[in-house]
Amino acid sequence: MRSRLWIVPVLTVLVAVAAALPALSRPAPDRTDGPGGGHRPDATGVVLAVHGGAGTALRREDTDARTEKAYRDGLAAALRAGRKVLREGGDSVAAVEAAVRVLEDDELFNAGKGAVFNEDAGHELDASIMRGSDQAAGAVAGVRHVRNPVSAARLVMERTPHVLLAGEGADAFAARNGLTPVTQDYFWTQARWDSLMKAKERARKGGKAVGGSAPGEAALGTVGAVAVDRDRGLAAATSTGGMTNKMAGRVGDSPLVGAGTYARNGTVAASATGAGEVFVRGAATATLAHLIEFGGKDVVAAAHEVVGERLPRLGGKGGVIALDPRGVLSAPFSSEGMLHGFLTEDGRIVTRVFPDESPGHR
């Protein structure tokens, strides 16, 4: 009798295993971000997406129709510029450059015209671009006389053996290669000057001296674009004026490959915006790509892990637009808001300027 006592625990184990088999055979559920379910893509069938910066959100109750329209029109104009390139057979690199150039020319955003001032009341601009097919990349940092830094970054990628040029050398290179220089006053806007004065006043009173948004400003304003073309080639680009009242010579994540910008065919194209120093320390866009390539995650889970988990642990907030080769777009943000929009394969343009327009908003 005693020799048969082993049968009972063995049968118990077998019953438990049999009960678990159906669950084990099902695909693993999506990652969750707390009670309420898993993350969802922001859109599918996307060929181009842009962002206009993460930071203080536009709020419906405080935003008049004219201001809302101005931001939507700015994002839509960038998407139309990229759409024209793609429809005419251009590749993803040309599409993201075209889209970012439009945002650089729009003084609502912190890139090109309308760039913020540094502590010396000057403008120092950064940009980068990356091609997914061979992971070629180009960038400029601290340029003072380039109207469209993203185009200078592309020239670095295509006409030099380097990845990043900075300061006077980058300005001179851009001029030698056909980009007409502009004076510093080209970038000046009253809104950015007022923001600088407010930042300096906060500093005098012992408050936050760098960064942040003044009342009425929608966001930090860094701009970026990601695209996938007819050959499933991916590209990404990012451009910024940096942080209001930043130290002269400060460089953030936007011109750094793997921090502000990343693209690899078959994996993802990503452009980031937010607390630049944290995005550099966390290698934000490269980490996102590696979670997909080596970690087996999809673009949605990877983007949310980086923006919602990893970067906040380092003390920074922001957002990212991440596009995979199938056209799945994820655009999570941990800041109050992130201006962004996208273009679908059938030509539809969608802009999102309020936080509650995003699927991941809580």
Protein Blocks (a to p, Z undefined) as FASTA:
>chain_A
ZZmmmmmmmmmmmmmmmmmmmmmmpccddddebehiacddfbehiabdcdebdaddddfk
lpcfklmmmmmmmmmmmmmmmmmmmmnopafklmmmmmmmmmmmpmkbgghehiacdfko
pacdddddddfklopacddehiakbfblmlmmmmmmmmccbfbdghjllmmmmmmnopac
ddfklmpcfklmmmmmmmmmmmmnopafegcjdehiabgoiacdddddfkopacddddde
bjehiaehiacfklpghilgccdehiaccddedjfklmmmnommlmmmmmmmmnopafkl
mmmmmmmmmmmmnopacddddddfkopacdddfbfbdcdddddfkopacddfbfklpfkb
ZZ
